[in-house]
Amino acid sequence: MSKRWSYQPAKVWVLADQAVVSGSSFVTNIMIARALGVTGFGKFSVLILAQLFLLSIQQAISTGIAQVMIARFDKDERRQYIRGVFYAQGIFFSGLLFFSVLAAILFPALLKGYSGIWIPAVIGTLLFLEQDFLRKTLLTLGHAFKAFSIDALTNLIQLGLLAVFILYGRLTLVNACYIIGLTFLPSVALGIWWVRPGWFCAKAVRLAFHVHKGQARWMLMSALLQWFAGNLFVVAAGWWLGLAALGALRLAQYIFGLLNVVLQAIENYALPQASRIQGTVSDFNRYLLNLGKKSMMLIGPVLILLIIFAKPLLEFSGGREYAGYAYVMYGLAGAYVLIVVGIPVRIALRVQLLNSHYFAGYVLAALFSLLTARWLILRWDLAGVLLGLFTTQLIVLIYWFIILKRKNGIAWKSSTSF
């Protein structure tokens, strides 16, 4: 049966894979938030933020480049290149393991409050990164069904074990970390079997380093800057306001995170469409105007519902401890309005290859975050975090608008009249 299923169009399995990853992540975090409480979920969120930070680094220096380069090799060279990237990943993981052990020895205060978590957290992080690399490699090679399969395998086992532990009242932060980490083992083993990197080859690793070294520096800088601009206020909330505030903020972000799947789908569909007509200015502007209207008509009602039902949604997702944080949902809704408004602007920048200005917008946002985070948070607590997140989005959007107006890429009124 699986062989027959694998003949379905690749885009079906790509969408199914994204649905599995996003949906399972949402359900996993809801289960853990309810089981561990707001402070326990705050601790768990610290580990997830660290994983996402390392994932952004991996995407910049390894996976993101490989997704572009694999298709440029013929069959034999491709196999050699994939082998090199696979074992270069191993070197990267060895470095992460070394520095994590060194940090634990030199700075034991970092592990204060995380007794028993360090080992499963490190194991889980390395397996999570490896599984992501294998999944994206399979997608790049056109094996979308296999990518879907390894994600489905991990997430079904993970959700099942979490449910059993919750049912018997045995789910702790340590248990959750072990469950999430170790359930990556079957999918990593299956992914390695399907990718078939072969035995270690120094020549292949040198090839991978040669291909990546020219692009990795710029990609890494861009990735770190985007992560920093988007997450500094979140990290600062945990540092200055405590784990409870971080847990509430992250839970609200996970609720809104389901919209990210829709937003990404809109951009993935609209980008090639806009690229085909960008030579005709009137058609291009009209398309972006309609895209902005339709995006707001689609996402706007959802945002209104999230605002209206903010308190019961948080209570249902995490428990009564979260009821007092309904205002976090209001602030995030405001930030998402700017994200939706910015869809045609981002597409205009990318289609017209204004990538340096795309990057510069995040530079401005990161500088604002760095200069104002402490003041905003210490003055207004979690409301200051929300104001910071909203303002960083606004700064990026205004800068992009100005650039497009100067470049005559899109008329101001045309892109904002909706």
C-alpha positions as CSV (number, residue, x, y, z in Angstrom):
1,M,0.0,0.0,0.0
2,S,2.8,2.4,0.9
3,K,4.3,1.9,-2.6
4,R,1.0,2.9,-4.2
5,W,0.7,5.9,-1.9
6,S,4.2,7.0,-2.8
7,Y,3.1,7.5,-6.4
8,Q,0.9,10.4,-5.4
9,P,2.0,13.9,-6.6
10,A,5.0,15.1,-4.6
11,K,3.3,18.3,-3.6
12,V,0.6,16.3,-1.8
13,W,3.3,14.7,0.4
14,V,5.1,18.0,0.9
15,L,1.9,19.6,2.2
16,A,1.1,16.5,4.3
17,D,4.6,16.6,5.7
18,Q,4.3,20.3,6.7
19,A,0.9,19.6,8.2
20,V,2.4,16.7,10.3
21,V,5.3,18.8,11.5
22,S,3.3,21.9,12.4
23,G,0.3,20.1,13.8
24,S,2.3,17.7,15.9
25,S,4.5,20.5,17.2
26,F,1.4,22.4,18.3
27,V,-0.2,19.4,20.0
28,T,3.1,18.4,21.7
29,N,3.5,21.9,23.2
30,I,-0.2,22.0,24.3
31,M,0.2,18.7,26.1
32,I,3.4,19.7,27.8
33,A,2.1,23.1,28.8
34,R,-0.9,21.6,30.5
35,A,1.1,18.9,32.2
36,L,4.0,21.0,33.4
37,G,2.3,24.3,34.3
38,V,3.4,27.8,33.2
39,T,6.8,27.7,34.9
40,G,7.7,24.2,33.8
41,F,6.6,25.0,30.3
42,G,8.9,28.1,30.5
43,K,11.8,25.8,31.2
44,F,10.9,23.6,28.3
45,S,10.6,26.7,26.1
46,V,14.2,27.6,26.9
47,L,15.3,24.3,25.5
48,I,13.2,24.7,22.4
49,L,14.6,28.2,21.7
50,A,18.1,26.8,21.9
51,Q,17.2,24.1,19.4
52,L,15.7,26.6,17.0
53,F,18.8,28.7,17.3
54,L,21.0,25.8,16.4
55,L,18.6,24.8,13.6
56,S,19.0,28.3,12.1
57,I,22.7,27.8,12.1
58,Q,22.5,24.4,10.5
59,Q,20.1,25.7,7.9
60,A,22.5,28.5,7.0
61,I,25.8,26.5,6.8
62,S,24.5,23.1,5.7
63,T,20.9,22.3,4.8
64,G,19.9,25.5,3.1
65,I,22.9,25.4,0.8
66,A,22.5,21.7,0.1
67,Q,18.9,22.2,-1.0
68,V,20.1,24.6,-3.7
69,M,23.3,22.7,-4.7
70,I,22.2,19.1,-4.9
71,A,20.4,19.5,-8.2
72,R,23.5,21.0,-9.8
73,F,25.5,17.8,-9.6
74,D,25.2,14.8,-11.9
75,K,24.2,11.5,-10.4
76,D,27.7,10.3,-9.3
77,E,28.9,13.7,-8.0
78,R,25.6,14.2,-6.2
79,R,26.1,11.0,-4.2
80,Q,29.6,12.1,-3.3
81,Y,28.3,15.6,-2.3
82,I,25.5,14.2,-0.1
83,R,28.0,11.9,1.6
84,G,30.3,14.8,2.2
85,V,27.5,17.0,3.7
86,F,26.3,14.0,5.8
87,Y,29.7,13.5,7.5
88,A,30.3,17.3,7.7
89,Q,27.1,17.3,9.7
90,G,28.8,14.8,12.0
91,I,31.7,17.1,12.5
92,F,29.3,20.0,13.3
93,F,27.5,17.8,15.9
94,S,30.9,16.8,17.4
95,G,31.7,20.5,17.8
96,L,28.3,21.1,19.5
97,L,28.8,18.2,21.8
98,F,32.3,19.4,22.8
99,F,31.1,22.9,23.5
100,S,28.1,21.8,25.5
101,V,30.3,19.6,27.7
102,L,32.8,22.4,28.1
103,A,30.0,24.9,29.0
104,A,28.6,22.5,31.6
105,I,32.1,22.1,33.2
106,L,33.1,25.8,33.1
107,F,29.7,27.3,33.8
108,P,27.7,24.9,36.1
109,A,25.4,27.8,37.1
110,L,23.9,27.6,33.6
111,L,22.4,24.2,34.5
112,K,20.9,25.5,37.8
113,G,17.3,24.5,37.8
114,Y,17.8,22.0,35.0
115,S,19.0,19.0,37.0
116,G,18.7,15.8,35.0
117,I,17.8,17.6,31.8
118,W,21.2,18.3,30.3
119,I,21.8,14.8,28.9
120,P,18.4,14.2,27.3
121,A,18.4,17.8,26.0
122,V,21.7,17.4,24.3
123,I,20.8,14.0,22.9
124,G,17.4,15.3,21.7
125,T,18.9,18.4,20.1
126,L,21.5,16.4,18.1
127,L,18.8,13.9,16.9
128,F,16.4,16.7,16.1
129,L,19.0,18.4,13.9
130,E,20.0,15.2,12.2
131,Q,16.4,14.3,11.5
132,D,15.7,17.8,10.0
133,F,18.8,17.4,7.7
134,L,17.6,13.9,6.5
135,R,14.0,15.1,5.9
136,K,15.2,18.1,3.9
137,T,17.6,16.0,1.9
138,L,14.9,13.6,1.0
139,L,12.6,16.4,-0.1
140,T,15.4,17.9,-2.2
141,L,16.0,14.5,-3.8
142,G,12.3,14.3,-4.7
143,H,11.4,11.6,-2.1
144,A,8.6,13.6,-0.5
145,F,6.7,10.5,0.6
146,K,9.8,9.2,2.5
147,A,10.2,12.6,4.2
148,F,6.6,12.5,5.2
149,S,7.1,9.0,6.5
150,I,10.0,9.8,8.9
151,D,8.2,12.8,10.3
152,A,5.0,10.8,10.7
153,L,6.9,8.0,12.4
154,T,8.6,10.2,15.0
155,N,5.5,12.3,15.8
156,L,3.1,9.5,16.2
157,I,5.4,7.7,18.6
158,Q,6.1,10.9,20.4
159,L,2.5,11.9,20.8
160,G,1.5,8.4,21.9
161,L,4.2,8.2,24.6
162,L,3.4,11.7,25.9
163,A,-0.3,10.8,26.1
164,V,0.5,7.6,28.1
165,F,2.7,9.5,30.6
166,I,0.1,12.2,31.0
167,L,-2.6,9.6,31.5
168,Y,-0.7,8.0,34.4
169,G,0.4,11.4,35.8
170,R,4.1,10.6,35.2
171,L,5.1,13.4,32.8
172,T,7.9,15.5,34.1
173,L,10.2,17.9,32.3
174,V,12.9,15.3,32.3
175,N,10.6,12.5,31.0
176,A,9.3,14.9,28.3
177,C,12.9,15.6,27.1
178,Y,13.7,11.9,27.0
179,I,10.5,11.1,25.1
180,I,10.9,13.9,22.6
181,G,14.7,13.2,22.1
182,L,14.6,9.4,21.8
183,T,11.6,9.2,19.5
184,F,13.8,10.8,16.8
185,L,15.9,7.6,16.8
186,P,13.6,5.5,14.5
187,S,13.2,8.3,12.0
188,V,16.9,9.1,12.0
189,A,17.7,5.4,11.4
190,L,15.2,5.1,8.6
191,G,16.3,8.4,7.1
192,I,19.9,7.3,7.0
193,W,18.9,4.0,5.4
194,W,17.0,5.9,2.6
195,V,19.6,8.6,2.0
196,R,22.4,6.0,2.0
197,P,25.4,8.2,2.5
198,G,27.9,5.4,2.5
199,W,31.1,5.1,4.5
200,F,33.2,8.1,5.5
201,C,35.2,9.7,2.7
202,A,37.6,12.6,3.4
203,K,37.5,13.6,-0.3
204,A,33.7,13.9,-0.1
205,V,33.9,16.0,3.0
206,R,36.4,18.3,1.3
207,L,34.0,18.7,-1.6
208,A,31.2,19.7,0.8
209,F,33.4,22.2,2.5
210,H,34.6,23.7,-0.8
211,V,31.0,24.1,-2.0
212,H,29.7,25.6,1.2
213,K,32.5,27.8,2.4
214,G,31.8,30.7,-0.1
215,Q,28.1,30.9,0.7
216,A,28.0,29.8,4.4
217,R,29.4,33.1,5.8
218,W,26.7,35.3,4.3
219,M,23.9,32.8,4.9
220,L,25.0,32.4,8.6
221,M,25.1,36.1,9.2
222,S,21.7,36.6,7.7
223,A,20.2,33.6,9.6
224,L,21.7,34.8,12.9
225,L,20.5,38.3,12.4
226,Q,16.9,37.2,11.5
227,W,16.8,34.9,14.5
228,F,18.2,37.6,16.8
229,A,15.7,40.2,15.5
230,G,12.8,37.9,15.9
231,N,13.7,36.3,19.3
232,L,15.7,38.8,21.3
233,F,12.6,40.0,23.1
234,V,11.4,36.5,23.7
235,V,14.7,35.4,25.2
236,A,14.9,38.6,27.2
237,A,11.4,38.0,28.6
238,G,12.6,34.7,30.1
239,W,15.8,36.4,31.4
240,W,14.3,39.4,33.1
241,L,10.7,38.4,33.7
242,G,11.1,34.7,34.7
243,L,10.0,31.4,33.3
244,A,6.3,31.9,33.9
245,A,6.2,34.9,31.6
246,L,8.3,33.0,29.0
247,G,6.0,30.0,29.2
248,A,2.9,32.2,28.6
249,L,4.4,34.0,25.7
250,R,5.6,30.8,24.0
251,L,2.2,29.1,24.4
252,A,0.5,32.1,22.8
253,Q,3.1,32.0,20.0
254,Y,2.4,28.4,19.4
255,I,-1.3,29.1,19.1
256,F,-0.6,31.8,16.5
257,G,2.0,29.6,14.9
258,L,-0.7,27.6,13.1
259,L,-1.2,30.8,11.0
260,N,2.4,30.6,9.9
261,V,1.6,27.5,7.8
262,V,-1.1,29.4,5.9
263,L,1.2,32.5,5.5
264,Q,4.0,30.4,4.2
265,A,1.7,28.6,1.8
266,I,0.5,32.0,0.5
267,E,4.0,33.2,-0.1
268,N,5.1,29.9,-1.7
269,Y,2.2,30.1,-4.2
270,A,2.4,33.9,-4.8
271,L,6.1,34.2,-5.3
272,P,6.4,32.4,-8.7
273,Q,3.1,34.0,-9.9
274,A,4.4,37.5,-9.2
275,S,7.8,36.6,-10.7
276,R,6.1,35.7,-14.0
277,I,4.3,39.1,-14.4
278,Q,6.8,41.5,-12.7
279,G,7.8,42.8,-16.1
280,T,4.5,44.6,-16.5
281,V,4.3,47.2,-13.7
282,S,0.5,47.7,-13.8
283,D,-0.3,43.9,-13.7
284,F,2.4,43.4,-11.0
285,N,1.0,46.1,-8.8
286,R,-2.6,44.9,-9.3
287,Y,-1.6,41.4,-8.4
288,L,0.1,42.4,-5.2
289,L,-2.9,44.6,-4.3
290,N,-5.3,41.7,-4.8
291,L,-2.9,39.4,-2.9
292,G,-2.9,41.8,0.1
293,K,-6.7,42.1,0.1
294,K,-7.2,38.3,-0.1
295,S,-4.6,37.6,2.5
296,M,-6.3,40.1,4.9
297,M,-9.7,38.6,4.2
298,L,-8.4,35.2,4.9
299,I,-6.3,35.9,8.0
300,G,-8.2,38.9,9.4
301,P,-11.3,37.0,10.7
302,V,-9.0,34.4,12.3
303,L,-7.2,37.1,14.2
304,I,-10.5,38.6,15.4
305,L,-11.6,35.2,16.7
306,L,-8.2,34.8,18.5
307,I,-8.7,38.1,20.2
308,I,-12.3,37.4,21.2
309,F,-11.6,33.9,22.5
310,A,-8.1,34.7,23.8
311,K,-8.7,33.8,27.5
312,P,-10.6,30.5,26.9
313,L,-8.1,29.5,24.3
314,L,-5.2,29.9,26.7
315,E,-7.1,28.2,29.5
316,F,-7.9,25.3,27.2
317,S,-4.4,25.0,25.9
318,G,-2.4,25.4,29.1
319,G,-4.8,25.5,32.0
320,R,-6.1,28.1,34.4
321,E,-2.6,29.4,35.2
322,Y,-2.6,31.0,31.7
323,A,-5.9,32.9,32.0
324,G,-4.3,36.1,33.2
325,Y,-2.1,36.3,30.1
326,A,-4.9,36.9,27.6
327,Y,-3.4,40.3,26.8
328,V,-0.4,38.5,25.2
329,M,-2.8,37.2,22.5
330,Y,-3.9,40.8,21.8
331,G,-0.4,42.0,21.3
332,L,0.6,39.1,19.0
333,A,-2.6,39.7,17.0
334,G,-1.3,43.3,16.3
335,A,2.1,42.0,15.2
336,Y,0.4,39.5,12.9
337,V,-1.6,42.3,11.2
338,L,1.7,43.8,10.2
339,I,3.0,40.4,9.0
340,V,-0.1,40.0,6.8
341,V,0.2,43.6,5.5
342,G,3.8,42.9,4.7
343,I,3.2,39.8,2.4
344,P,3.0,41.8,-0.9
345,V,5.9,43.9,0.2
346,R,8.2,40.9,0.9
347,I,7.2,39.4,-2.4
348,A,8.0,42.6,-4.3
349,L,11.4,42.7,-2.7
350,R,12.3,39.1,-3.4
351,V,10.9,39.2,-7.0
352,Q,13.0,42.3,-7.8
353,L,16.1,40.8,-6.2
354,L,16.4,43.5,-3.5
355,N,17.9,41.0,-1.1
356,S,20.4,43.4,0.4
357,H,17.6,45.6,1.5
358,Y,15.6,42.6,2.7
359,F,18.6,41.9,5.0
360,A,19.1,45.6,5.9
361,G,15.5,45.6,7.3
362,Y,16.4,42.9,9.8
363,V,19.6,44.8,10.7
364,L,17.5,47.8,11.7
365,A,15.1,45.5,13.7
366,A,18.0,43.8,15.5
367,L,19.6,47.2,16.4
368,F,16.2,48.4,17.8
369,S,15.8,45.2,19.8
370,L,19.3,45.4,21.2
371,L,19.0,49.1,22.2
372,T,15.5,49.0,23.7
373,A,14.8,45.5,25.0
374,R,16.0,46.1,28.5
375,W,14.2,49.4,28.9
376,L,10.9,48.2,27.4
377,I,10.8,45.0,29.5
378,L,11.9,46.5,32.8
379,R,9.4,49.4,32.4
380,W,6.3,47.5,31.1
381,D,7.1,43.8,31.8
382,L,5.5,41.4,29.3
383,A,3.6,44.3,27.7
384,G,7.0,45.8,26.8
385,V,7.9,42.5,25.1
386,L,4.8,42.7,23.0
387,L,5.4,46.4,22.1
388,G,9.0,45.4,21.1
389,L,7.8,42.6,18.9
390,F,5.2,44.9,17.2
391,T,7.7,47.7,16.7
392,T,10.4,45.5,15.1
393,Q,7.8,44.3,12.6
394,L,6.8,47.9,12.0
395,I,10.4,49.1,11.5
396,V,11.1,46.4,8.9
397,L,7.9,47.1,7.0
398,I,8.4,50.9,6.9
399,Y,12.0,50.5,5.7
400,W,10.9,48.0,2.9
401,F,8.1,50.4,1.9
402,I,10.6,53.3,1.6
403,I,13.0,51.1,-0.5
404,L,10.2,50.0,-2.9
405,K,9.0,53.6,-3.3
406,R,12.5,54.8,-4.2
407,K,13.1,51.9,-6.6
408,N,9.7,52.5,-8.2
409,G,9.0,48.8,-7.7
410,I,5.5,49.3,-6.4
411,A,3.4,52.3,-5.9
412,W,2.8,53.3,-2.2
413,K,-0.9,53.7,-2.6
414,S,-1.3,50.5,-4.6
415,S,0.3,48.4,-1.9
416,T,-1.3,50.0,1.1
417,S,-4.8,50.9,0.0
418,F,-6.3,47.6,1.2
